Amino acid sequence: MPFLGQDWRSPGWSWIKTEDGWKRCESCSQKLERENNRCNISHSIILNSEDGEIFNNEEHEYASKKRKKDHFRNDTNTQSFYREKWIYVHKESTKERHGYCTLGEAFNRLDFSSAIQDIRRFNYVVKLLQLIAKSQLTSLSGVAQKNYFNILDKIVQKVLDDHHNPRLIKDLLQDLSSTLCILIRGVGKSVLVGNINIWICRLETILAWQQQLQDLQMTKQVNNGLTLSDLPLHMLNNILYRFSDGWDIITLGQVTPTLYMLSEDRQLWKKLCQYHFAEKQKHYPAKEQYGDTLHFCRHCSILFWKDYHLALLFKDSGHPCTAADPDSCFTPVSPQHFIDLFKF
């Protein structure tokens, strides 16, 4: 069958067989045109170096179309989410197993796509993505990088829909955009898996997400029932003492004058400092709290999500553990510990 595309390097058009014969499907160019209209971000923000502009307007238009085309091809049928609740972390070859488990493989196989829908695990996954963005992005394989951005897309869309935790996502996108800017401008000095145009398009997408979050308006909910302001002062004060992040206290203090008064309590901030600082510590340790985390079984060397409902009903350990007392072998895995597990 001859090539019918406009570019001899293109894969041609897609065809479908019908009762009346072969008919051409919607061309990729039409999909790319809609993608171009949706993503309209200035190219000069991304590729302008300190020495001056890299592309002029004509070259920018050509490069932009090429990036969208490469990005469209790259994202076609690339979502390879796994639904595994546990994986075996092997760090060396044995008679039974060859090779070792990498950070990218663990990120691909563990069920992070469903974890972001769980409010207990959401902050944990976001923090893990942020740590990967800061230092481990180039160590991921091509498939792991695609899954990384697919999960990030799910997170952003979730925040735009339910308006929960926008500050966490803004911090994540800020760190990720800074990393990508450094990698793109230093192309050739750093290892980037895939075409440079794909990475530029990903950076443009991140900038678009940042703008959408910046324009996000919190709608006031109409509720005739009991609200936070109706609670007694001692209960409101108890809620503030439960926070481990100072920004959460400041944000809640902006809701009502009463909460603002409670958030200014010196004793509250003293307790927060005592929680984060030991007696002889001089640096802020950023003690972390999560509703649910991954767990590591020291007996089986298995990393897994623990379902507390199944654990209570069926005494399910979350993985096929062979230990006599499985619970004594479990260790919660912080996001940093997750990354350290795969540093061989």
ROFIPA-446245 format. One record per residue (C-alpha): residue in one letter; chain; x, y, z. Coordinates in steps of 0.05 Angstrom, whole numbers. Last residue first. Example, Ala and Ser with C-alpha at 12.3 -4.5 7.8 and 13.67 -1.06 7.14 Angstrom:
<sites>
   type   mol       px       py       pz
      S     A      273      -21      143
      A     A      246      -90      156
</sites>
This chain:
<sites>
   type   mol       px       py       pz
      F     A      448       -6      898
      K     A      401       53      909
      F     A      334       19      899
      L     A      311       18      972
      D     A      334       90      980
      I     A      277      114      935
      F     A      224       81      978
      H     A      259      105     1041
      Q     A      251      177     1015
      P     A      177      166     1004
      S     A      170      135     1074
      V     A      164       60     1079
      P     A      127       31     1139
      T     A      162      -32     1166
      F     A      129     -100     1170
      C     A      165     -160     1201
      S     A      128     -161     1268
      D     A       61     -161     1231
      P     A       79     -225     1195
      D     A       86     -269     1258
      A     A      104     -339     1234
      A     A      135     -310     1171
      T     A      115     -339     1103
      C     A       83     -275     1076
      P     A       41     -279     1013
      H     A       25     -204     1009
      G     A      -24     -155     1041
      S     A      -22     -187     1110
      D     A      -94     -211     1105
      K     A     -125     -225     1173
      F     A     -192     -236     1137
      L     A     -235     -179     1165
      L     A     -183     -135     1198
      A     A     -128     -143     1146
      L     A     -178     -137     1090
      H     A     -201      -69     1116
      Y     A     -129      -48     1130
      D     A     -107      -59     1058
      K     A      -31      -59     1061
      W     A        4      -36      998
      F     A       67      -76      985
      L     A      143      -81      981
      I     A      168     -152      990
      S     A      236     -172     1019
      C     A      203     -234     1049
      H     A      226     -228     1121
      R     A      238     -153     1121
      C     A      168     -140     1095
      F     A      165      -69     1069
      H     A      103      -26     1074
      L     A       75       28     1028
      T     A       41       85     1064
      D     A      -25      105     1094
      G     A      -52      168     1129
      Y     A       15      202     1122
      Q     A       57      243     1170
      E     A      126      271     1156
      K     A      178      303     1202
      A     A      211      359     1164
      P     A      278      356     1200
      Y     A      288      431     1208
      H     A      361      440     1226
      K     A      393      457     1293
      Q     A      375      394     1331
      K     A      399      388     1403
      E     A      331      385     1439
      A     A      294      351     1382
      F     A      255      393     1334
      H     A      192      377     1294
      Y     A      144      363     1351
      Q     A      175      415     1397
      C     A      166      467     1342
      L     A       93      449     1334
      K     A       82      452     1409
      K     A      112      522     1410
      W     A       68      542     1352
      L     A        5      523     1390
      Q     A       30      555     1454
      R     A       39      621     1417
      D     A      -35      622     1397
      E     A      -42      659     1331
      S     A      -81      602     1300
      L     A     -136      609     1353
      M     A     -148      683     1335
      Y     A     -149      666     1261
      L     A     -198      610     1274
      T     A     -245      659     1308
      P     A     -237      711     1252
      T     A     -258      658     1201
      V     A     -226      620     1143
      Q     A     -156      652     1144
      G     A     -134      613     1205
      L     A     -144      548     1166
      T     A      -90      570     1117
      I     A      -41      590     1171
      I     A      -50      524     1208
      D     A      -42      485     1144
      W     A       21      523     1128
      G     A       50      504     1195
      D     A       47      430     1178
      S     A       38      379     1234
      F     A      -35      394     1246
      R     A      -70      360     1305
      Y     A      -63      422     1350
      L     A     -108      461     1302
      I     A     -163      409     1309
      N     A     -159      413     1386
      N     A     -167      488     1383
      L     A     -230      480     1341
      M     A     -256      430     1392
      H     A     -240      476     1451
      L     A     -275      534     1415
      P     A     -340      497     1405
      L     A     -360      475     1335
      D     A     -409      518     1295
      S     A     -354      550     1253
      L     A     -335      482     1224
      T     A     -405      473     1196
      L     A     -467      436     1219
      G     A     -522      430     1167
      N     A     -551      480     1117
      N     A     -493      472     1069
      V     A     -480      515     1008
      Q     A     -408      504      987
      K     A     -368      565      967
      T     A     -331      551      902
      M     A     -256      553      906
      Q     A     -229      586      843
      L     A     -171      554      805
      D     A     -136      605      761
      Q     A      -67      588      790
      L     A      -84      514      785
      Q     A     -100      523      710
      Q     A      -36      564      700
      Q     A        6      510      734
      W     A      -26      457      691
      A     A       -9      496      628
      L     A       63      503      651
      I     A       66      428      662
      T     A       39      416      592
      E     A       92      461      563
      L     A      145      422      601
      R     A      117      357      572
      C     A      120      388      502
      I     A      193      406      513
      W     A      207      335      537
      I     A      175      305      476
      N     A      214      352      430
      I     A      279      328      462
      N     A      264      258      436
      G     A      267      201      486
      V     A      306      184      549
      L     A      344      245      572
      V     A      415      235      598
      S     A      449      300      618
      K     A      504      341      585
      G     A      475      333      515
      V     A      414      373      534
      G     A      433      425      587
      R     A      376      472      570
      I     A      327      414      570
      L     A      353      384      635
      I     A      353      450      674
      C     A      284      469      649
      L     A      259      399      665
      T     A      283      404      737
      S     A      251      472      748
      S     A      186      448      718
      L     A      185      388      765
      D     A      199      429      827
      Q     A      144      478      810
      L     A       96      422      791
      L     A      105      388      858
      D     A       97      453      898
      K     A       33      469      860
      I     A        8      398      871
      L     A       16      404      946
      R     A      -18      472      948
      P     A      -78      446      908
      N     A      -94      396      964
      H     A     -168      384      948
      H     A     -205      425      895
      D     A     -249      365      875
      D     A     -245      370      799
      L     A     -181      410      789
      V     A     -147      367      842
      K     A     -168      303      807
      Q     A     -145      330      739
      V     A      -77      346      768
      I     A      -70      277      800
      K     A      -91      240      737
      D     A      -41      280      696
      L     A       14      263      746
      I     A       -4      190      739
      N     A        5      196      663
      F     A       69      236      673
      Y     A      101      181      716
      N     A       74      127      671
      K     A      110      158      612
      Q     A      173      164      654
      A     A      168       91      676
      V     A      161       69      603
      G     A      224      108      583
      S     A      263       82      642
      L     A      272      123      705
      S     A      341      147      726
      T     A      331      214      692
      L     A      274      231      740
      Q     A      311      212      803
      S     A      333      276      836
      K     A      280      330      844
      A     A      224      300      803
      I     A      231      233      839
      L     A      225      269      906
      Q     A      162      305      882
      L     A      131      242      855
      L     A      141      209      924
      K     A      110      269      959
      V     A       49      265      913
      V     A       42      190      926
      Y     A       43      199     1002
      N     A       -5      258     1000
      F     A      -56      215      962
      R     A      -50      153     1005
      R     A     -103      167     1058
      I     A     -149      202     1009
      D     A     -150      140      965
      Q     A     -159      159      892
      I     A      -84      171      886
      A     A      -72       99      906
      S     A     -111       72      846
      S     A      -59       97      796
      F     A       -2       82      844
      D     A      -13        7      838
      L     A       58      -19      841
      R     A       86      -46      775
      N     A      112       16      740
      F     A      142       51      801
      A     A      176      -13      822
      E     A      204      -23      752
      G     A      228       49      750
      L     A      262       44      818
      T     A      298      -18      796
      C     A      289      -91      815
      Y     A      348     -136      802
      G     A      373     -185      750
      H     A      361     -259      748
      R     A      317     -295      799
      E     A      317     -368      824
      K     A      391     -382      821
      T     A      404     -312      847
      S     A      418     -244      816
      E     A      422     -183      861
      K     A      378     -130      893
      H     A      312     -166      894
      V     A      251     -126      916
      Y     A      191     -172      906
      I     A      128     -133      887
      W     A       61     -121      921
      K     A       -8      -94      907
      E     A       -2     -103      831
      R     A      -49      -64      788
      Y     A       -2      -46      732
      F     A      -10       15      688
      S     A       18       11      618
      Q     A       -7       75      587
      T     A       33       80      523
      N     A      -21       67      471
      T     A       -8      132      435
      D     A       32      179      481
      N     A       95      178      439
      R     A       59      189      373
      F     A       23      249      401
      H     A       86      277      433
      D     A      124      270      367
      K     A       69      306      329
      K     A       62      360      382
      R     A      137      371      381
      K     A      138      375      305
      K     A       82      426      305
      S     A      119      469      356
      A     A      184      463      318
      Y     A      152      489      254
      E     A      117      547      289
      H     A      180      564      328
      E     A      223      563      265
      E     A      177      615      233
      N     A      174      658      296
      N     A      249      658      310
      F     A      282      604      350
      I     A      336      605      403
      E     A      322      672      435
      G     A      378      704      473
      D     A      443      689      510
      E     A      409      674      576
      S     A      368      620      544
      N     A      298      627      517
      L     A      273      556      508
      I     A      215      552      557
      I     A      184      620      563
      S     A      198      634      489
      H     A      151      578      468
      S     A       90      616      493
      I     A       35      569      513
      N     A      -24      550      470
      C     A      -41      479      488
      R     A     -114      468      470
      N     A     -108      496      399
      N     A      -46      454      386
      E     A      -80      391      412
      R     A     -140      405      367
      E     A      -92      411      308
      L     A      -56      348      329
      K     A     -121      309      327
      Q     A     -134      336      257
      S     A      -63      319      236
      C     A      -70      248      262
      S     A     -122      235      209
      E     A     -192      213      225
      C     A     -201      145      195
      R     A     -197      130      121
      K     A     -247       83       91
      W     A     -236       14       61
      G     A     -295      -20       27
      D     A     -370       -9       28
      E     A     -381      -61       82
      T     A     -327      -28      123
      K     A     -251      -37      133
      I     A     -215       17      171
      W     A     -156       58      149
      S     A     -104       99      187
      W     A      -62      148      147
      G     A       12      145      134
      P     A       67      127      184
      S     A      102      194      170
      R     A      172      197      140
      W     A      145      210       70
      D     A      109      271       98
      Q     A       40      290       71
      G     A       15      219       83
      L     A       -9      173       27
      F     A       46      122       30
      P     A       32       67      -20
      M     A        0        0        0
</sites>
